[in-house]
Structure formats: C-alpha cells, structure tokens
C-alpha cells in the first residue's frame, strides 16, 4: 500500500524543482530576447558575444537540472546534463571565434536548439510527477526544434532578421517558462496542503 504523504512529498519536490529552473531560465531568456528586439542594429561581434554568454548560462542550468531534477530516471538526468555541456561548449566556441559569420553561427545554434529540443521532449515524456512539468517540457522541446530547423535550413538571412527571429523565440520561451514556473508553484502549494484521507473530515 502506497504512502499518500510520501507521494505528496515527492510530487511537491518535483514541482518546486521545476519551478526554480523554469522561472530562472524564463527570466534569462526573456531578458536576452527583449535586448535583441530593442537593439537589432548592434554589431555581429556583440551578437555573438551575447549568444555565447546565453548558451553558457543555459548550459550551466541544464547541467544543474540534470543533477538535481526530481521525478525522472538517472538516464534522463544524464541526458539533460549532456545537453547542458553541449550548450556550454558551443557558447565558449562562440566567444572564442567572435568574427565568425552569421551563417555559421545560425547553423551551429540551430543544431544546438534541435538537439536540446529532442532532449526536452524525451525528458518531458519520462517525467512521472507533475502534469505541468511534463506538458511544459514537451512544449519547450517542440519550440526549440522548430526554431532550430528554421535557423539550420535558412542560415543566410540578414543580421537584422536573425536577431528578430532569435529575439522573438527567446521572448516566447521566457514567457512560457515563467507561466509554467508559476503554475508549478501553485500546484506545489496545493500538494503541500496534504492528501485527503478517506473517513477523515
């Protein structure tokens, strides 16, 4: 016979873990996206620097999420961490090769987003606790794949178009992450109130 209080505690831990990651990641993505939208005329040097820093920050979070996530198997936590390391490596490469072309940068970033999106979807379906984290992770994965395919298949748009695409995607991603983080926090509060026990008023 399962322990309702133990299940509730595990559910709450999973929701709180997702809430922290989603809100932080959402704020970072939203800030980066707004900056790209309002200052699209910045030089390629600054764009590459910004994207490199963003990739490193997101990668660090992915690694942290892989090490601390609740409600997923060890294999899926390892997958999240590996994707995080990939983000960090690509971010460092961007910072080391600031004079690289927009086409190369777009193609590399597209591949990273596709790989990250696949990992998000796999992880989302593997989650056993929390409806919001499952739906949110899969949705973010789909968005990442779509954005990655656009950048990879059409890497030759002008700098302004690339900036707007990246900015709009980051804003959408940030808003979704913030909404899901808040929703997960509310679900965690409801779960913390304790499971209903039959026969007890």
Contact map, one row per residue, 1 for C-alpha under 8 A:
111000000000000000000000000000000000000000000000000000000000000000000000000000000000000000000000000000000000000000000000000000000000000000000000000000000000000000000000000000000000000000000000000000000
111100100000000000000000000000000000000000000000000000000000000000000000000000000000000000000000000000000000000000000000000000000000000000000000000000000000000000000000000000000000000000000000000000000
111111100000000000000000000000000000000000000000000000000000000000000000000000000000000000000000000000000000000000000000000000000000000000000000000000000000000000000000000000000000000000000000000000000
011111110000000000000000000000000000000000000000000000000000000000000000000000000000000000000000000000000000000000000000000000000000000000000000000000000000000000000000000000000000000000000000001000000
001111111000000000000000000000000000000000000000000000000000000000000000000000000000000000000000000000000000000000000000000000000000000000000000000000000000000000000000000000000000000000000000011000000
001111111100000000000000000000000000000000000000000000000000000000000000000000000000000000000000000000000000000000000000000000000000000000000000000000000000000000000000000000000000000000000000000000000
011111111110000000000000000000000000000000000000000000000000000000000000000000000000000000000000000000000000000000000000000000000000000000000000000000000000000000000000000000000000000000000000000000000
000111111111000000000000000000000000000000000000000000000000000000000000000000000000000000000000000000000000000000000000000000000000000000000000000000000000000000000000000000000000000000000011011000000
000011111111100000000000000000000000000000000000000000000000000000000000000000000000000000000000000000000000000000000000000000000000000000000000000000000000000000000000000000000000000000000011000000000
000001111111110000000000000000000000000000000000000000000000000000000110000000000000000000000000000000000000000000000000000000001000000000000000000000000000000000000000000000000000000000000000000000000
000000111111111000000000000000000000000000000000000000000000000000000010000000000000000000000000000000000000000000000000000000001100000000000000000000000000000000000000000000000000000000010010000000000
000000011111111100000000000000000000000000000000000000000000000000000000000000000000000000000000000000000000000000000000000000000000000000000000000000000000000000000000000000000000000000111011000000000
000000001111111110000000000000000000000000000000000000000000000000000100000000000000000000000000000000000000000000000000000000000000000000000000000000000000000000000000000000000000000000010000000000000
000000000111111111000000000000000000000000000000000000000000000000001110000000000000000000000000000000000000000000000000000000001100000000000000000000000000000000000000000000000000000000000000000000000
000000000011111111100000000000000000000000000000000000000000000000000000000000000000000000000000000000000000000000000000000000001100100000000000000000000000000000000000000000000000000110110000000000000
000000000001111111110000000000000000000000000000000000000000000000000000000000000000000000000000000000000000000000000000000000000000000000000000000000000000000000000000000000000000000110010000000000000
000000000000111111111000000000000000000000000000000000000000000000011100000000000000000000000000000000000000000000000000000000000000000000000000000000000000000000000000000000000000000000000000000000000
000000000000011111111100000000000000000000000000000000000000000000001000000000000000000000000000000000000000000000000000000000000000100000000000000000000000000000000000000000000000100100000000000000000
000000000000001111111110000000000000000000000000000000000000000000000000000000000000000000000000000000000000000000000000000000000000000000000000000000000000000000000000000000000001110110000000000000000
000000000000000111111111000000000000000000000000000000000000000000000000000000000000000000000000000000000000000000000000000000000000000000000000000000000000000000000000000000000000100000000000000000000
000000000000000011111111100000000000000000000000000000000000100010000000000000000000000000000000000000000000000000000000000000000000000000000000000000000000000000000000000000000000100000000000000000000
000000000000000001111111110000000000000000000000000000000000000000000000000000000000000000000000000000000000000000000000000000000000000000000000000000000000000000000000000000001101100000000000000000000
000000000000000000111111111000000000000000000000000000000000000000000000000000000000000000000000000000000000000000000000000000000000000000000000000000000000000000000000000000001100110000000000000000000
000000000000000000011111111100000000000000000000000000000000000000000000000000000000000000000000000000000000000000000000000000000000000000000000000000000000000000000000000000000000000000000000000000000
000000000000000000001111111110000000000000000000000000000100100000000000000000000000000000000000000000000000000000000000000000000000000000000000000000000000000000000000000001001000000000000000000000000
000000000000000000000111111111000000000000000000000000000000000000000000000000000000000000000000000000000000000000000000000000000000000000000000000000000000000000000000000011111100000000000000000000000
000000000000000000000011111111100000000000000000000000000000000000000000000000000000000000000000000000000000000000000000000000000000000000000000000000000000000000000000000001000100000000000000000000000
000000000000000000000001111111110000000000000000000001000000000000000000000000000000000000000000000000000000000000000000000000000000000000000000000000000000000000000000000001000000000000000000000000000
000000000000000000000000111111111000000000000000000001000000000000000000000000000000000000000000000000000000000000000000000000000000000000000000000000000000000000000000011011000000000000000000000000000
000000000000000000000000011111111100000000000000000000000000000000000000000000000000000000000000000000000000000000000000000000000000000000000000000000000000000000000000011111100000000000000000000000000
000000000000000000000000001111111110000000000000000000000000000000000000000000000000000000000000000000000000000000000000000000000000000000000000000000000000000000000000001000000000000000000000000000000
000000000000000000000000000111111111000000000000010001000000000000000000000000000000000000000000000000000000000000000000000000000000000000000000000000000000000000000010011000000000000000000000000000000
000000000000000000000000000011111111100000000000000000000000000000000000000000000000000000000000000000000000000000000000000000000000000000000000000000000000000000000111111000000000000000000000000000000
000000000000000000000000000001111111110000000000000000000000000000000000000000000000000000000000000000000000000000000000000000000000000000000000000000000000000000000011001000000000000000000000000000000
000000000000000000000000000000111111111000000000000000000000000000000000000000000000000000000000000000000000000000000000000000000000000000000000000000000000000000000010000000000000000000000000000000000
000000000000000000000000000000011111111100000000000000000000000000000000000000000000000000000000000000000000000000000000000000000000000000000000000000000000000000110110000000000000000000000000000000000
000000000000000000000000000000001111111100000000000000000000000000000000000000000000000000000000000000000000000000000000000000000000000000000000000000000000000000110011000000000000000000000000000000000
000000000000000000000000000000000111111100000000000000000000000000000000000000000000000000000000000000000000000000000000000000000000000000000000000000000000000000000000000000000000000000000000000000000
000000000000000000000000000000000011111111000000000000000000000000000000000000000000000000000000000000000000000000000000000000000000000000000000000000000000000000000000000000000000000000000000000000000
000000000000000000000000000000000001111111000000000000000000000000000000000000000000000000000000000000000000000000000000000000000000000000000000000000000000000100110000000000000000000000000000000000000
000000000000000000000000000000000000001111100000000000000000000000000000000000000000000000000000000000000000000000000000000000000000000000000000000000000000000100000000000000000000000000000000000000000
000000000000000000000000000000000000001111110110000000000000000000000000000000000000000000000000000000000000000000000000000000000000000000000000000000000000000000000000000000000000000000000000000000000
000000000000000000000000000000000000000011111110000000000000000000000000000000000000000000000000000000000000000000000000000000000000000000000000000000000000000000000000000000000000000000000000000000000
000000000000000000000000000000000000000001111111000000000000000000000000000000000000000000000000011001000000000000000000000000000000000000000000000000000000001000000000000000000000000000000000000000000
000000000000000000000000000000000000000000111111100000000000000000000000000000000000000000000000011000000000000000000000000000000000000000000000000000000000000000000000000000000000000000000000000000000
000000000000000000000000000000000000000001111111110000000000000000000000000000000000000000000000000000000000000000000000000000000000000000000000000000000000000000000000000000000000000000000000000000000
000000000000000000000000000000000000000001111111111000000000000000000000000000000000000000000000000000000000000000000000000000000000000000000000000000000000000000000000000000000000000000000000000000000
000000000000000000000000000000000000000000011111111100000000000000000000000000000000000000000110010000001000000000000000000000000000000000000000000000000000000000000000000000000000000000000000000000000
000000000000000000000000000000000000000000001111111110000000000000000000000000000000000000000110010000000000000000000000000000000000000000000000000000000000000000000000000000000000000000000000000000000
000000000000000000000000000000010000000000000111111111000000000000000000000000000000000000000000000000000000000000000000000000000000000000000000000000000000000000000000000000000000000000000000000000000
000000000000000000000000000000000000000000000011111111100000000000000000000000000000000000100100000000000000000000000000000000000000000000000000000000000000000000000000000000000000000000000000000000000
000000000000000000000000000000000000000000000001111111110000000000000000000000000000000001111110000000000000000000000000000000000000000000000000000000000000000000000000000000000000000000000000000000000
000000000000000000000000000000000000000000000000111111111000000000000000000000000000000000110010000000000000000000000000000000000000000000000000000000000000000000000000000000000000000000000000000000000
000000000000000000000000000110010000000000000000011111111100000000000000000000000000000000100000000000000000000000000000000000000000000000000000000000000000000000000000000000000000000000000000000000000
000000000000000000000000000000000000000000000000001111111110000000000000000000000000001101100000000000000000000000000000000000000000000000000000000000000000000000000000000000000000000000000000000000000
000000000000000000000000000000000000000000000000000111111111000000000000000000000000001111110000000000000000000000000000000000000000000000000000000000000000000000000000000000000000000000000000000000000
000000000000000000000000000000000000000000000000000011111111100000000000000000000000000100000000000000000000000000000000000000000000000000000000000000000000000000000000000000000000000000000000000000000
000000000000000000000000100000000000000000000000000001111111110000000000000000000001001100000000000000000000000000000000000000000000000000000000000000000000000000000000000000000000000000000000000000000
000000000000000000000000000000000000000000000000000000111111111000000000000000000011111100000000000000000000000000000000000000000000000000000000000000000000000000000000000000000000000000000000000000000
000000000000000000000000000000000000000000000000000000011111111100000000000000000001100100000000000000000000000000000000000000000000000000000000000000000000000000000000000000000000000000000000000000000
000000000000000000001000100000000000000000000000000000001111111110000000000000000001000000000000000000000000000000000000000000000000000000000000000000000000000000000000000000000000000000000000000000000
000000000000000000000000000000000000000000000000000000000111111111000000000000011011100000000000000000000000000000000000000000000000000000000000000000000000000000000000000000000000000000000000000000000
000000000000000000000000000000000000000000000000000000000011111111100000000000011111100000000000000000000000000000000000000000000000000000000000000000000000000000000000000000000000000000000000000000000
000000000000000000000000000000000000000000000000000000000001111111110000000000001000000000000000000000000000000000000000000000000000000000000000000000000000000000000000000000000000000000000000000000000
000000000000000000001000000000000000000000000000000000000000111111111000000010011000000000000000000000000000000000000000000000000000000000000000000000000000000000000000000000000000000000000000000000000
000000000000000000000000000000000000000000000000000000000000011111111000000111111000000000000000000000000000000000000000000000000000000000000000000000000000000000000000000000000000000000000000000000000
000000000000000000000000000000000000000000000000000000000000001111111000000011001000000000000000000000000000000000000000000000000000000000000000000000000000000000000000000000000000000000000000000000000
000000000000000010000000000000000000000000000000000000000000000111111100000000000000000000000000000000000000000000000000000000000000000000000000000000000000000000000000000000000000000000000000000000000
000000000000010011000000000000000000000000000000000000000000000011111111000010000000000000000000000000000000000000000000000000000000000000000000000000000000000000000000000000000000000000000000000000000
000000000100110010000000000000000000000000000000000000000000000000011111000000000000000000000000000000000000000000000000000000000000000000000000000000000000000000000000000000000000000000000000000000000
000000000110010000000000000000000000000000000000000000000000000000001111100000000000000000000000000000000000000000000000000000111000000000000000000000000000000000000000000000000000000000000000000000000
000000000000000000000000000000000000000000000000000000000000000000001111110110000000000000000000000000000000000000000000001001110000000000000000000000000000000000000000000000000000000000000000000000000
000000000000000000000000000000000000000000000000000000000000000000000011111110000000000000000000000000000000000000000000000001000000000000000000000000000000000000000000000000000000000000000000000000000
000000000000000000000000000000000000000000000000000000000000000000000001111111000000000000000000000000000000000000000000000000000000000000000000000000000000000000000000000000000000000000000000000000000
000000000000000000000000000000000000000000000000000000000000000000000000111111100000000000000000000000000000000000000000000000000000000000000000000000000000000000000000000000000000000000000000000000000
000000000000000000000000000000000000000000000000000000000000000001000001111111110000000000000000000000000000000000000000011001000000000000000000000000000000000000000000000000000000000000000000000000000
000000000000000000000000000000000000000000000000000000000000000011101001111111111000000000000000000000000000000000000000000000000000000000000000000000000000000000000000000000000000000000000000000000000
000000000000000000000000000000000000000000000000000000000000000001100000011111111100000000000000000000000000000000000000000000000000000000000000000000000000000000000000000000000000000000000000000000000
000000000000000000000000000000000000000000000000000000000000000001000000001111111110000000000000000000000000000000000010000000000000000000000000000000000000000000000000000000000000000000000000000000000
000000000000000000000000000000000000000000000000000000000000011011000000000111111111000000000000000000000000000000000011001000000000000000000000000000000000000000000000000000000000000000000000000000000
000000000000000000000000000000000000000000000000000000000000011111100000000011111111100000000000000000000000000000000000000000000000000000000000000000000000000000000000000000000000000000000000000000000
000000000000000000000000000000000000000000000000000000000000001000000000000001111111110000000000000000000000000000000000000000000000000000000000000000000000000000000000000000000000000000000000000000000
000000000000000000000000000000000000000000000000000000000010011000000000000000111111111000000000000000000000000000110010000000000000000000000000000000000000000000000000000000000000000000000000000000000
000000000000000000000000000000000000000000000000000000000111111000000000000000011111111100000000000000000000000000000000000000000000000000000000000000000000000000000000000000000000000000000000000000000
000000000000000000000000000000000000000000000000000000000011011000000000000000001111111110000000000000000000000000000000000000000000000000000000000000000000000000000000000000000000000000000000000000000
000000000000000000000000000000000000000000000000000000000010000000000000000000000111111111000000000000000000000100000000000000000000000000000000000000000000000000000000000000000000000000000000000000000
000000000000000000000000000000000000000000000000000000110110000000000000000000000011111111100000000000000000000100000000000000000000000000000000000000000000000000000000000000000000000000000000000000000
000000000000000000000000000000000000000000000000000000111111000000000000000000000001111111110000000000000000000000000000000000000000000000000000000000000000000000000000000000000000000000000000000000000
000000000000000000000000000000000000000000000000000000010000000000000000000000000000111111111000000000000000000000000000000000000000000000000000000000000000000000000000000000000000000000000000000000000
000000000000000000000000000000000000000000000000000100110000000000000000000000000000011111111100000000000001000100000000000000000000000000000000000000000000000000000000000000000000000000000000000000000
000000000000000000000000000000000000000000000000001111110000000000000000000000000000001111111110000000000000000000000000000000000000000000000000000000000000000000000000000000000000000000000000000000000
000000000000000000000000000000000000000000000000000110010000000000000000000000000000000111111111000000000000000000000000000000000000000000000000000000000000000000000000000000000000000000000000000000000
000000000000000000000000000000000000000000000000000100000000000000000000000000000000000011111111100000000000000000000000000000000000000000000000000000000000000000000000000000000000000000000000000000000
000000000000000000000000000000000000000000000001101100000000000000000000000000000000000001111111110100001000000000000000000000000000000000000000000000000000000000000000000000000000000000000000000000000
000000000000000000000000000000000000000000000001100110000000000000000000000000000000000000111111110000000000000000000000000000000000000000000000000000000000000000000000000000000000000000000000000000000
000000000000000000000000000000000000000000000000000000000000000000000000000000000000000000011111110000000000000000000000000000000000000000000000000000000000000000000000000000000000000000000000000000000
000000000000000000000000000000000000000000000000000000000000000000000000000000000000000000001111111100000000000000000000000000000000000000000000000000000000000000000000000000000000000000000000000000000
000000000000000000000000000000000000000000011001100000000000000000000000000000000000000000000111111100000000000000000000000000000000000000000000000000000000000000000000000000000000000000000000000000000
000000000000000000000000000000000000000000011000000000000000000000000000000000000000000000000000111110000000000000000000000000000000000000000000000000000000000000000000000000000000000000000000000000000
000000000000000000000000000000000000000000000000000000000000000000000000000000000000000000000100111111011000000000000000000000000000000000000000000000000000000000000000000000000000000000000000000000000
000000000000000000000000000000000000000000000000000000000000000000000000000000000000000000000000001111111000000000000000000000000000000000000000000000000000000000000000000000000000000000000000000000000
000000000000000000000000000000000000000000010000000000000000000000000000000000000000000000000000000111111100000000000000000000000000000000000000000000000011001000000000000000000000000000000000000000000
000000000000000000000000000000000000000000000000000000000000000000000000000000000000000000000000000011111110000000000000000000000000000000000000000000000011000000000000000000000000000000000000000000000
000000000000000000000000000000000000000000000000000000000000000000000000000000000000000000000000000111111111000000000000000000000000000000000000000000000010000000000000000000000000000000000000000000000
000000000000000000000000000000000000000000000001000000000000000000000000000000000000000000000100000111111111100000000000000000000000000000000000000000000000000000000000000000000000000000000000000000000
000000000000000000000000000000000000000000000000000000000000000000000000000000000000000000000000000001111111110000000000000000000000000000000000000000110010000001000000000000000000000000000000000000000
000000000000000000000000000000000000000000000000000000000000000000000000000000000000000000000000000000111111111000000000000000000000000000000000000000111010000000000000000000000000000000000000000000000
000000000000000000000000000000000000000000000000000000000000000000000000000000000000000001000000000000011111111100000000000000000000000000000000000000010000000000000000000000000000000000000000000000000
000000000000000000000000000000000000000000000000000000000000000000000000000000000000000000000000000000001111111110000000000000000000000000000000000100110000000000000000000000000000000000000000000000000
000000000000000000000000000000000000000000000000000000000000000000000000000000000000000000000000000000000111111111000000000000000000000000000000001111110000000000000000000000000000000000000000000000000
000000000000000000000000000000000000000000000000000000000000000000000000000000000000000000000000000000000011111111100000000000000000000000000000000110010000000000000000000000000000000000000000000000000
000000000000000000000000000000000000000000000000000000000000000000000000000000000000011001000000000000000001111111110000000000000000000000000000000100000000000000000000000000000000000000000000000000000
000000000000000000000000000000000000000000000000000000000000000000000000000000000000000000000000000000000000111111111000000000000000000000000001101100000000000000000000000000000000000000000000000000000
000000000000000000000000000000000000000000000000000000000000000000000000000000000000000000000000000000000000011111111100000000000000000000000001111110000000000000000000000000000000000000000000000000000
000000000000000000000000000000000000000000000000000000000000000000000000000000000010000000000000000000000000001111111110000000000000000000000000100000000000000000000000000000000000000000000000000000000
000000000000000000000000000000000000000000000000000000000000000000000000000000000010000000000000000000000000000111111111000000000000000000001001100000000000000000000000000000000000000000000000000000000
000000000000000000000000000000000000000000000000000000000000000000000000000000000000000000000000000000000000000011111111100000000000000000011111100000000000000000000000000000000000000000000000000000000
000000000000000000000000000000000000000000000000000000000000000000000000000000000000000000000000000000000000000001111111110000000000000000001100100000000000000000000000000000000000000000000000000000000
000000000000000000000000000000000000000000000000000000000000000000000000000000110010000000000000000000000000000000111111111000000000000000001000000000000000000000000000000000000000000000000000000000000
000000000000000000000000000000000000000000000000000000000000000000000000000000010000000000000000000000000000000000011111111100000000000011011000000000000000000000000000000000000000000000000000000000000
000000000000000000000000000000000000000000000000000000000000000000000000000000000000000000000000000000000000000000001111111110000000000011111100000000000000000000000000000000000000000000000000000000000
000000000000000000000000000000000000000000000000000000000000000000000000000100000000000000000000000000000000000000000111111111000000000001000000000000000000000000000000000000000000000000000000000000000
000000000000000000000000000000000000000000000000000000000000000000000001000100010000000000000000000000000000000000000011111111100000000011000000000000000000000000000000000000000000000000000000000000000
000000000000000000000000000000000000000000000000000000000000000000000000000000000000000000000000000000000000000000000001111111100000111111000000000000000000000000000000000000000000000000000000000000000
000000000000000000000000000000000000000000000000000000000000000000000000000000000000000000000000000000000000000000000000111111100000010001000000000000000000000000000000000000000000000000000000000000000
000000000000000000000000000000000000000000000000000000000000000000000001100100000000000000000000000000000000000000000000011111110000010000000000000000000000000000000000000000000000000000000000000000000
000000000000000000000000000000000000000000000000000000000000000000000011000000000000000000000000000000000000000000000000001111111100110000000000000000000000000000000000000000000000000000000000000000000
000000000000000000000000000000000000000000000000000000000000000000000011000000000000000000000000000000000000000000000000000001111100000000000000000000000000000000000000000000000000000000000000000000000
000000000110011000000000000000000000000000000000000000000000000000000010000000000000000000000000000000000000000000000000000000111110110000000000000000000000000000000000000000000000000000000000000000000
000000000010011000000000000000000000000000000000000000000000000000000000000000000000000000000000000000000000000000000000000000111111110000000000000000000000000000000000000000000000000100000000000000000
000000000000000000000000000000000000000000000000000000000000000000000000000000000000000000000000000000000000000000000000000000001111111000000000000000000000000000000000000000000000000000000000000000000
000000000000000000000000000000000000000000000000000000000000000000000000000000000000000000000000000000000000000000000000000000000111111100000000000000000000000000000000000000000001001100000000000000000
000000000000001001000000000000000000000000000000000000000000000000000000000000000000000000000000000000000000000000000000000100101111111110000000000000000000000000000000000000000001000100000000000000000
000000000000000000000000000000000000000000000000000000000000000000000000000000000000000000000000000000000000000000000000000111101111111111000000000000000000000000000000000000000000000000000000000000000
000000000000000000000000000000000000000000000000000000000000000000000000000000000000000000000000000000000000000000000000000100000011111111100000000000000000000000000000000000000000000000000000000000000
000000000000000000000000000000000000000000000000000000000000000000000000000000000000000000000000000000000000000000000000000100000001111111110000000000000000000000000000000000011001000000000000000000000
000000000000000000000000000000000000000000000000000000000000000000000000000000000000000000000000000000000000000000000001101100000000111111111000000000000000000000000000000000000000000000000000000000000
000000000000000000000000000000000000000000000000000000000000000000000000000000000000000000000000000000000000000000000001111110000000011111111100000000000000000000000000000000000000000000000000000000000
000000000000000000000000000000000000000000000000000000000000000000000000000000000000000000000000000000000000000000000000100000000000001111111110000000000000000000000000000000000000000000000000000000000
000000000000000000000000000000000000000000000000000000000000000000000000000000000000000000000000000000000000000000001001100000000000000111111111000000000000000000000000000010010000000000000000000000000
000000000000000000000000000000000000000000000000000000000000000000000000000000000000000000000000000000000000000000011111100000000000000011111111100000000000000000000000000000000000000000000000000000000
000000000000000000000000000000000000000000000000000000000000000000000000000000000000000000000000000000000000000000001100100000000000000001111111110000000000000000000000000000000000000000000000000000000
000000000000000000000000000000000000000000000000000000000000000000000000000000000000000000000000000000000000000000001000000000000000000000111111111000000000000000000000000010000000000000000000000000000
000000000000000000000000000000000000000000000000000000000000000000000000000000000000000000000000000000000000000011011000000000000000000000011111111100000000000000000000000000000000000000000000000000000
000000000000000000000000000000000000000000000000000000000000000000000000000000000000000000000000000000000000000011111100000000000000000000001111111110000000000000000000000000000000000000000000000000000
000000000000000000000000000000000000000000000000000000000000000000000000000000000000000000000000000000000000000001000000000000000000000000000111111111000000000000000000000000000000000000000000000000000
000000000000000000000000000000000000000000000000000000000000000000000000000000000000000000000000000000000000010011000000000000000000000000000011111111100000000000000000100000000000000000000000000000000
000000000000000000000000000000000000000000000000000000000000000000000000000000000000000000000000000000000000111111000000000000000000000000000001111111110000000000000000000000000000000000000000000000000
000000000000000000000000000000000000000000000000000000000000000000000000000000000000000000000000000000000000011001000000000000000000000000000000111111111000000000000000000000000000000000000000000000000
000000000000000000000000000000000000000000000000000000000000000000000000000000000000000000000000000000000000010000000000000000000000000000000000011111111110000000000000000000000000000000000000000000000
000000000000000000000000000000000000000000000000000000000000000000000000000000000000000000000000000000000110110000000000000000000000000000000000001111111110000000000000000000000000000000000000000000000
000000000000000000000000000000000000000000000000000000000000000000000000000000000000000000000000000000000111111000000000000000000000000000000000000111111110000000000000000000000000000000000000000000000
000000000000000000000000000000000000000000000000000000000000000000000000000000000000000000000000000000000010000000000000000000000000000000000000000011111110000000000000000000000000000000000000000000000
000000000000000000000000000000000000000000000000000000000000000000000000000000000000000000000000000000000000000000000000000000000000000000000000000001111111100000000000000000000000000000000000000000000
000000000000000000000000000000000000000000000000000000000000000000000000000000000000000000000000000001110110000000000000000000000000000000000000000001111111100000000000000000000000000000000000000000000
000000000000000000000000000000000000000000000000000000000000000000000000000000000000000000000000000001100000000000000000000000000000000000000000000000000111110000000000000000000000000000000000000000000
000000000000000000000000000000000000000000000000000000000000000000000000000000000000000000000000000000000000000000000000000000000000000000000000000000000111111011000000000000000000000000000000000000000
000000000000000000000000000000000000000000000000000000000000000000000000000000000000000000000000000000000000000000000000000000000000000000000000000000000001111111000000000000000000000000000000000000000
000000000000000000000000000000000000000000010000000000000000000000000000000000000000000000000000000001000000000000000000000000000000000000000000000000000000111111100000000000000000000000000000000000000
000000000000000000000000000000000000000110000000000000000000000000000000000000000000000000000000000000000000000000000000000000000000000000000000000000000000011111110000000000000000000000000000000000000
000000000000000000000000000000000000000000000000000000000000000000000000000000000000000000000000000000000000000000000000000000000000000000000000000000000000111111111000000000000000000000000000000000000
000000000000000000000000000000000000000000000000000000000000000000000000000000000000000000000000000000000100000000000000000000000000000000000000000000000000111111111100000000000000000000000000000000000
000000000000000000000000000000000001100100000000000000000000000000000000000000000000000000000000000000000000000000000000000000000000000000000000000000000000001111111110000000000000000000000000000000000
000000000000000000000000000000000001100100000000000000000000000000000000000000000000000000000000000000000000000000000000000000000000000000000000000000000000000111111111000000000000000000000000000000000
000000000000000000000000000000000000000000000000000000000000000000000000000000000000000000000000000000000000000000000000000000000000000000000000000000000000000011111111100000000000000000000000000000000
000000000000000000000000000000001001000000000000000000000000000000000000000000000000000000000000000000000000000000000000000000000000000000000000000000000000000001111111110000000000000000000000000000000
000000000000000000000000000000011111100000000000000000000000000000000000000000000000000000000000000000000000000000000000000000000000000000000000000000000000000000111111111000000000000000000000000000000
000000000000000000000000000000001100100000000000000000000000000000000000000000000000000000000000000000000000000000000000000000000000000000000000000000000000000000011111111100000000000000000000000000000
000000000000000000000000000000001000000000000000000000000000000000000000000000000000000000000000000000000000000000000000000000000000000000000000001000000000000000001111111110000000000000000000000000000
000000000000000000000000000011011000000000000000000000000000000000000000000000000000000000000000000000000000000000000000000000000000000000000000000000000000000000000111111111000000000000000000000000000
000000000000000000000000000011111100000000000000000000000000000000000000000000000000000000000000000000000000000000000000000000000000000000000000000000000000000000000011111111100000000000000000000000000
000000000000000000000000000001000000000000000000000000000000000000000000000000000000000000000000000000000000000000000000000000000000000000000000000000000000000000000001111111110000000000000000000000000
000000000000000000000000010011000000000000000000000000000000000000000000000000000000000000000000000000000000000000000000000000000000000000010010000000000000000000000000111111111000000000000000000000000
000000000000000000000000111111000000000000000000000000000000000000000000000000000000000000000000000000000000000000000000000000000000000000000000000000000000000000000000011111111100000000000000000000000
000000000000000000000000010001000000000000000000000000000000000000000000000000000000000000000000000000000000000000000000000000000000000000000000000000000000000000000000001111111110000000000000000000000
000000000000000000000000010000000000000000000000000000000000000000000000000000000000000000000000000000000000000000000000000000000000000100010000000000000000000000000000000111111111000000000000000000000
000000000000000000000110110000000000000000000000000000000000000000000000000000000000000000000000000000000000000000000000000000000000000100000000000000000000000000000000000011111111100000000000000000000
000000000000000000000110011000000000000000000000000000000000000000000000000000000000000000000000000000000000000000000000000000000000000000000000000000000000000000000000000001111111110000000000000000000
000000000000000000000000000000000000000000000000000000000000000000000000000000000000000000000000000000000000000000000000000000000000000000000000000000000000000000000000000000111111111000000000000000000
000000000000000000100100000000000000000000000000000000000000000000000000000000000000000000000000000000000000000000000000000000000001100100000000000000000000000000000000000000011111111100000000000000000
000000000000000001111110000000000000000000000000000000000000000000000000000000000000000000000000000000000000000000000000000000000000000000000000000000000000000000000000000000001111111110000000000000000
000000000000000000100010000000000000000000000000000000000000000000000000000000000000000000000000000000000000000000000000000000000000000000000000000000000000000000000000000000000111111111000000000000000
000000000000000000000000000000000000000000000000000000000000000000000000000000000000000000000000000000000000000000000000000000000001000000000000000000000000000000000000000000000011111111100000000000000
000000000000001101100000000000000000000000000000000000000000000000000000000000000000000000000000000000000000000000000000000000000101100000000000000000000000000000000000000000000001111111110000000000000
000000000000001100100000000000000000000000000000000000000000000000000000000000000000000000000000000000000000000000000000000000000000000000000000000000000000000000000000000000000000111111111000000000000
000000000000000000000000000000000000000000000000000000000000000000000000000000000000000000000000000000000000000000000000000000000000000000000000000000000000000000000000000000000000011111111100000000000
000000000001001000000000000000000000000000000000000000000000000000000000000000000000000000000000000000000000000000000000000000000000000000000000000000000000000000000000000000000000001111111110000000000
000000000011101100000000000000000000000000000000000000000000000000000000000000000000000000000000000000000000000000000000000000000000000000000000000000000000000000000000000000000000000111111111000000000
000000000001000000000000000000000000000000000000000000000000000000000000000000000000000000000000000000000000000000000000000000000000000000000000000000000000000000000000000000000000000011111111100000000
000000000000000000000000000000000000000000000000000000000000000000000000000000000000000000000000000000000000000000000000000000000000000000000000000000000000000000000000000000000000000001111111110000000
000000011011000000000000000000000000000000000000000000000000000000000000000000000000000000000000000000000000000000000000000000000000000000000000000000000000000000000000000000000000000000111111111000000
000000011001000000000000000000000000000000000000000000000000000000000000000000000000000000000000000000000000000000000000000000000000000000000000000000000000000000000000000000000000000000011111110000000
000000000000000000000000000000000000000000000000000000000000000000000000000000000000000000000000000000000000000000000000000000000000000000000000000000000000000000000000000000000000000000001111111000000
000010010000000000000000000000000000000000000000000000000000000000000000000000000000000000000000000000000000000000000000000000000000000000000000000000000000000000000000000000000000000000000111111100000
000110010000000000000000000000000000000000000000000000000000000000000000000000000000000000000000000000000000000000000000000000000000000000000000000000000000000000000000000000000000000000000010111110000
000000000000000000000000000000000000000000000000000000000000000000000000000000000000000000000000000000000000000000000000000000000000000000000000000000000000000000000000000000000000000000000000011111010
000000000000000000000000000000000000000000000000000000000000000000000000000000000000000000000000000000000000000000000000000000000000000000000000000000000000000000000000000000000000000000000000001111110
000000000000000000000000000000000000000000000000000000000000000000000000000000000000000000000000000000000000000000000000000000000000000000000000000000000000000000000000000000000000000000000000000111110
000000000000000000000000000000000000000000000000000000000000000000000000000000000000000000000000000000000000000000000000000000000000000000000000000000000000000000000000000000000000000000000000000011111
000000000000000000000000000000000000000000000000000000000000000000000000000000000000000000000000000000000000000000000000000000000000000000000000000000000000000000000000000000000000000000000000000111111
000000000000000000000000000000000000000000000000000000000000000000000000000000000000000000000000000000000000000000000000000000000000000000000000000000000000000000000000000000000000000000000000000000111
